[in-house]
Amino acid sequence: MKKMISALAVAAAVASPMALADSSPVMFSTLNGFNAPDANAVGGVRLAVLHGQVNEVKGVDFSVLGMSETQRTTGVNFGLFFGASKVTQEMKGASLGIFNWNTGKTTGVNLAAVNVTNDVKGLNWSAVNYSEGYTMADIGLASFSNKSNFQFGFFNKTKTIDGVQIGLINCADNGFFKCFPIINFAK
């Protein structure tokens, strides 16, 4: 039994640096896949200038004058000075910037001038919200989605509304009316 515990302890000691070697608490990213330090994940803070790309960020991701791109983000994306964020698989937290582009699943809040999303369990709040999937709630000047629970703005358009649309013009393929001013809801 002692030999087995010793072997597990040695294996854990050898594996731990290997598991941590591909992650960094702080990172600077820019063009052509340059990451300093050279890692695929960040567990802390990352600054992406022009275009930074990494597999995963857990923490805060700042983008400056360009786009920060990840597969998965848990935490906050901040777009500073024309910064934008792109998450391709899963975003949990908040994306704040001029342009948020989340092609996977989002749980949380997207706050920007333009949000382009897929599936959102949370809130899209921007001038223009565009979603190819389901959105729980959209607030903006114009919101477009495949399926939505709630839309509030000047112009709202969805194929399927589960809840209500409130705005100057509200269009839903399954709406009480296909297009109706002030309020629209499912038949």
C-alpha positions in Angstrom: 0.0 0.0 0.0 2.9 2.4 0.9 4.5 1.7 -2.5 1.2 2.5 -4.3 0.8 5.8 -2.4 4.5 6.7 -3.1 4.0 5.9 -6.8 0.9 8.1 -7.0 2.7 10.9 -5.1 5.6 10.7 -7.6 3.2 10.6 -10.6 1.3 13.7 -9.3 4.6 15.6 -8.7 5.7 14.8 -12.2 2.3 15.6 -13.8 1.7 18.9 -12.0 4.3 20.9 -13.7 3.3 19.4 -17.1 -0.3 20.4 -16.5 0.7 23.9 -15.4 3.2 24.4 -18.1 0.6 25.2 -20.7 -1.1 27.9 -18.5 0.0 31.3 -17.4 -1.3 33.7 -14.8 -0.5 36.8 -16.9 -0.1 37.0 -20.7 0.5 39.5 -23.5 -0.8 38.5 -27.0 -0.6 40.0 -30.4 -0.4 39.2 -34.1 0.7 35.9 -35.7 -0.1 33.9 -32.6 2.5 35.6 -30.4 1.8 34.9 -26.7 4.2 35.9 -23.9 4.7 33.6 -22.2 4.1 31.0 -24.8 1.0 29.1 -23.4 -2.4 28.0 -24.6 -4.3 29.1 -21.5 -4.5 32.0 -19.0 -5.6 31.8 -15.5 -5.5 35.4 -14.5 -5.1 38.5 -16.8 -4.4 38.7 -20.5 -3.8 41.8 -22.7 -4.4 41.3 -26.4 -3.2 44.0 -28.7 -4.4 44.0 -32.4 -5.2 40.3 -32.5 -4.5 37.9 -29.7 -5.4 34.2 -29.8 -5.3 31.6 -27.0 -7.4 28.5 -26.2 -8.8 29.5 -22.8 -9.0 32.4 -20.5 -10.1 32.1 -16.9 -10.1 35.6 -15.4 -9.9 39.0 -17.2 -9.2 39.4 -20.9 -8.4 42.9 -22.2 -8.4 43.6 -25.9 -6.9 46.9 -27.3 -7.2 48.1 -30.9 -8.3 44.7 -32.2 -9.7 41.4 -31.3 -9.1 39.0 -28.5 -9.9 35.4 -29.6 -10.5 32.4 -27.4 -12.2 29.0 -27.6 -13.4 29.3 -23.9 -13.6 32.2 -21.6 -14.7 32.2 -18.0 -14.7 35.7 -16.5 -14.7 39.1 -18.2 -13.8 40.3 -21.7 -13.0 44.0 -21.7 -12.7 45.7 -25.1 -10.6 48.9 -24.6 -9.9 51.5 -27.3 -11.8 49.8 -30.1 -11.2 46.3 -28.6 -13.5 43.4 -29.5 -13.8 39.8 -28.3 -14.5 36.5 -30.1 -15.3 33.3 -28.2 -15.8 30.2 -30.4 -17.1 27.6 -28.0 -18.2 28.8 -24.6 -18.3 32.1 -22.7 -19.3 32.3 -19.0 -19.4 35.7 -17.5 -19.5 39.2 -19.2 -18.3 40.5 -22.5 -18.0 44.3 -22.5 -16.7 46.2 -25.6 -17.5 47.6 -28.9 -18.0 44.3 -30.7 -18.7 40.9 -29.1 -18.7 37.8 -31.3 -19.7 34.6 -29.5 -20.3 31.7 -31.9 -20.8 29.0 -29.2 -22.8 29.1 -26.0 -22.9 32.1 -23.7 -24.0 32.2 -20.1 -24.0 35.8 -18.8 -24.1 39.3 -20.3 -23.0 40.7 -23.6 -22.8 44.5 -23.5 -21.5 46.2 -26.6 -22.3 48.4 -29.6 -22.8 45.2 -31.6 -23.4 41.6 -30.3 -23.2 38.7 -32.7 -24.0 35.5 -30.8 -25.4 32.0 -31.1 -27.0 30.7 -27.9 -27.3 33.0 -25.0 -28.6 32.2 -21.5 -28.5 35.7 -20.2 -28.7 39.2 -21.6 -27.6 40.8 -24.9 -27.6 44.6 -24.6 -26.4 46.7 -27.5 -27.4 48.9 -30.3 -27.6 45.8 -32.6 -28.1 42.2 -31.4 -27.8 39.5 -33.9 -28.2 35.8 -32.9 -28.3 32.7 -35.0 -29.6 30.6 -32.1 -31.6 31.2 -28.9 -31.5 34.3 -26.8 -33.0 34.7 -23.4 -33.2 38.5 -23.5 -32.2 41.1 -26.0 -32.2 44.9 -25.3 -31.2 47.2 -28.1 -32.2 49.5 -31.0 -32.5 46.5 -33.3 -32.5 42.8 -32.3 -32.6 39.8 -34.6 -32.6 36.2 -33.5 -33.7 32.7 -34.5 -35.5 32.2 -31.2 -36.0 34.5 -28.3 -37.7 34.7 -25.0 -37.8 38.5 -24.6 -36.9 41.4 -26.9 -37.0 45.1 -26.1 -36.1 47.8 -28.6 -37.2 49.9 -31.5 -37.1 47.0 -34.0 -37.3 43.3 -32.9 -37.3 40.3 -35.2 -37.3 36.6 -34.4 -38.5 33.5 -36.1 -39.9 32.1 -32.8 -40.8 34.2 -29.7 -41.4 32.3 -26.5 -42.3 35.3 -24.4 -42.8 38.9 -25.5 -41.5 41.6 -27.8 -41.8 45.2 -26.8 -40.9 48.0 -29.3 -42.0 50.2 -32.1 -42.0 47.3 -34.6 -42.1 43.7 -33.4 -41.9 40.8 -35.9 -42.2 37.1 -35.0 -43.1 34.3 -37.4 -45.1 32.6 -34.6 -46.3 35.9 -33.2 -49.9 36.9 -32.5 -49.4 39.1 -35.5 -46.4 38.6 -37.9 -45.5 42.2 -37.3 -47.1 44.5 -34.8 -46.3 47.8 -33.1 -45.7 48.2 -29.3 -46.1 44.5 -28.2 -46.1 41.1 -29.8 -46.2 37.6 -28.3 -46.6 34.0 -29.4 -50.0 32.7 -30.6 
